[in-house]
Amino acid sequence: MIRLSWLQFRAQVVTTAAALAAAAAILAATSPHRGVNAGVYHWLYMAGIVVLYLTPAMIGIFWGAPLISRELETGTYRLAWTQSITRTRWLAVKLGLGCLVSMAAAGLLSLMVTWWSGPLDQLDQFNNYRLSPLTFGARDLTPIGYTAFAFALGVTIGLFLRRAVPAIAVTLVVFAAVQVAVPLGVRPYLIPPVRTVSALGISNITGWGNDWPTTNLSVGAKVNIPGAWVYSSQVTAPDGSTFLGSEPQACISGSNSACTTVLARLHLRQVLTYQPASRYWAFQCAETGLYLLLALLLAGFCVWRVNR
């Protein structure tokens, strides 16, 4: 059964291996120490992010969706499921081989892109890159989890729809929706954030004014936590109230120094809710584990459904 599955799957494996080899050659030839033009380097940097987001989707729609749906659509399942091999073993081998190869491909690509992008990731303007929504899902472990889930999702949808082309379309839509929903609605709650309350120093004040349409004083403050994923930054009165009173006259018609002197007398507090940069790997493991769990549940459902 393993040999048969390999023969059916070898074209995808060869194509993937060739694509990985080409990617490795391009990344090696344009590595940062070779002095590549800055514009080309930035373009390749963004292309690497796009490719790592597209790879799981492509594997899900072209590898996962047709896996069972093509058998059902062409009727070859009648032959495959009446041999000496049980349906469970037939599906387990196909799922296992396809999922392992796809995860290995995504892992190798992620490793290469993460290595290549490291110098630009660590520049000052990207000092929160490790937890930023743009790069988090295109680095290290998460592409592996995304790929396993996309593959299992494609197989499950193909099993339901029984036709390859509709299964491909639906898989793409559902996977894209999940990729948008998880960073917005799930990732922030995987680990409880840190909440700190500290005195607001004059040097941290970035601006002030009326909180229109009310006359309540509004004060802006910068965050001095390198690499942090900041959920919220709020300036409050000493009692914790967000009502800071009316804007002082010194801030309306006086100089900046006069205004900051008045603001210092208010003993304002800065309330921060954030995830420290040190939790990067915890988030990587948590989100990857979540997707792997979903993939396992979908695979188990497929086995149960096929046996029915």
N, C-alpha and C positions, 0 to 999 in steps of 0.2 A: 504493500500500500504506500509505503514511503517512497519507493522508487517510482511508482505511477504518479504520485503527487508531484515529485520532483520533475518528471518529464513534462507534466502539464504546466508547471510553474517556472521552468527554466528560462523561458524567454523574458519574463519579468525580471528574474534575477540577473541575467546577463545585461539587460538594459540598465538596470539599477547600478550594477557594478561599473559599467562604462561611464554612467553619469557621475558617480562618485569619483572615479579616476580623473575625469575631466575637471570636476570641481577642485580636487586636490591640486592638480597641475596649475589651475588659474590662481588659487589662493597662495600656493608656494611661490609662483612667479611674481605676485604683487604684494608680498608680505611687507610690513611697514619699513623694515630696515633697508629695503631696496630703493627707497626714494621715489616712489610712484607719485605722479602728479596728484595734487590735493583734490582736484575735482573728480578725477577717476577714482581715487581712494574713497571719497565720500559716496560716489555712485555705487561702488561695489559694496560698501558697508550697508547701504539701504537695500541693495539687491539681496544680500545675505539674509537680512531679516525677512524680506518678502518670501524668499525661497523656503525658509524654515517654517513659515506659516502655511505655505502652499503644499509642502511635501505631505503632511498627514492627510490633507484633504484629497490630494491626488491618489494616495494609496487607498484611502477609504472608498473612493468612487470607482477606481479602475481595478483594484485588487479585491476589495471586500464585497462590493455590491454585486458583481457577476458570479461570485464563487458558487452560490447555491441557485441563484435566480436563473443562471444560464442552464443549469441541469434541469430545473423545473420547466423552463420555457421550451427547451428542445426535446424534453421527454427522456433524456438519457439517465435520469434518476431511476427509471424502472430497471435498467440493467445494473447500475451501480449498487442499488439497494437490495438486490436479490442474489448477490454473490455470498460466498462463505464469510466475508468480513461483515461485522455488524454495522448498523448505521452509526452507532456511537463512535466506533473506532474510525470509520470512514470520515466522519465530520471532525473528530478530534485531531486526526493527522493533518487534514487540510487546514483547520483553524490554527493548529500549533505551528506548522511549517510557515504558513503565510504570515502569522503574527510575529514569529521570531525573526524572520527575514526582514519584515518591514521595520520592526523595532531596531534591529541592528543597523539598517540603512539610515534611519533617522538619527540614531545615536552617533554614528560615524560622521554624518554631515554636521550635526550639532557640535561635535568635538572640534572639527576643522574650523567652522565659522566662529566658534567661541574663542579659539586660539588666535585666529586672524584678526578678530575685531577687538581683542584685548587692549591694545594701545589707545585706540580711539575711545573705547568705553571709559577709560580711566582719565580722560582729559577733564579739566575743571568744569567745563560746561555740561559734562555728563556725570557729575559727581554723585548723582542718585541713580545711576544706570542700573545697578543690580536689582532694584525693586521697581523700576519704572515700567509702566504698562507696555510700552513699545518693545523693549528688549527682553523683559522677563520671560516671555513665552518663546523666545528664539535663542535661548542659551541653555547650556548644560543638560539637565535631566528632563525638563518639561516636554520637549519635542518627542521624546520616547513615549511618554504617557499619552500625549495627543494622538500619536500614530496608532498605538494599540487600540485606543478607543475608536478612532475613525475606522479602522479595519473591522472591528467587531460590529460597529454601528452599520457599516455597509452590508455586512453579511446578514444581519438581522432584518434590515429593511428589504433586502433582496429576497429573503425567505418569506416575508409577508406579501410583497408585491408580485413575486414570481416572474417578473420580466426585468431584463437587465437595464434597458434604457430608462424607464421610469425610476428604477431603484437608484441609478446613478444620480439623477436629478434630485430626488428627495434626500438622498444621503448628503449631497452638497449643501442643500438648504438647511437641513437639521444641524449638520456639523458647524456650519458658519454661525448659526444662531447660538449654539452652545459656546463657541469660541468668543462670542460677544458677551453672553450672559455671565459666564464664570468670572472673568476679570472684574466685572461691574458689581455682581451680586453675590459672589461666593468667596473669591479670594480675600477680600478685606476681612472676612469673618473666620478664616481658617485658624488664625491665632489671635487671641484678644490683644488689642493695642495697648500701648503704654500711654498713660495720662499724667502730665506733670503740670504743676502750678508754680511759677517763679515770679520774682519781682521783675518788672519791665524796666530795664536800664535805658537811659536817654540815648545811648548809642544804638539801641535796637529799634528805635522809633523811625519809621519810614515815611510817615505822613499823618495828616489829621484833617478833620473837616466835619461838616454836619452829615448825619446819617439821614439823607433826604428820604421821604418828605418830612420827617420829624426834625427837631432841633437838637436831638441827642448827639453828643460828641462821639465821633468815630476816630479811632486811632489805629493806624497800621503798624505792624511790627514784623521784622525779619526773623527767620528761623535759623539758629546757629547749631544745627545738628547735621553734620556731614553724612550724606548718603541716606538720610531718613526718608521714609515714605510718609508724608504728613497728611493725615486725614483732615485735621482742622487746626487753625490757629486763631485764638480769640483773645481779645483784650477785655478785662473785666475790672470792676472796682474791687477794693480790698475785701468786701463782703461777698464777692462772687457774682454780684449783679452785673448785667451787661449794660445797665443804664449808667452812663458816666457823667450825666448832667449836661448842661448846655455848653456850647463851645466857648471857651474863655475869650475875652476881648483881646487879650494879648496875641491870641492865635488868629484873630480876624484882621487886626490892623497893625500888630506889632511885628518885630523881627522874629526870625526863626529861633534865635537864642532865647528871646523873651518868652516865646511860646513853650519851648522845651523846659524852661525853668518852671513855668506854671504847671506843666504836665507832671514834672517830677514831684511836685507837692501833693499830687493826687494819689501817690503810692499805688499806681496801677499794677495789675498782675497779667501775666501772659499764660494762657491755658493752652497747652498743646496736646493733641491726640495723634499718635504716630506709631509707626513700626520702625525700630532701629535697623540700621544696615546689617547688623550682626545676625539678624534673623533670616537672611537671604536663603541659606541652605535649608533652614527649617521650612520655609515657604516652598522651596523647590521640591523637597521630599513630600510635603503634605499635598501639594497639587498633583504631582506625578502619581502619588499613591491613590488619590481620588479617581483619576482617570483610569488607572490600572484596575481598580475595583469595579468601576463601571464596565470596563471591557470584559472582566471576568464574569460579571453578572449577565451581560449580553450573550457571552459565549455559552454560559450554562443554560440560558433560555433557548438558544438555538438548538442545543443538544436535546433538550426536553421537547421542543416543538417538532423536530425531525423524527424523534422516536414516536410521537403521536401519529 
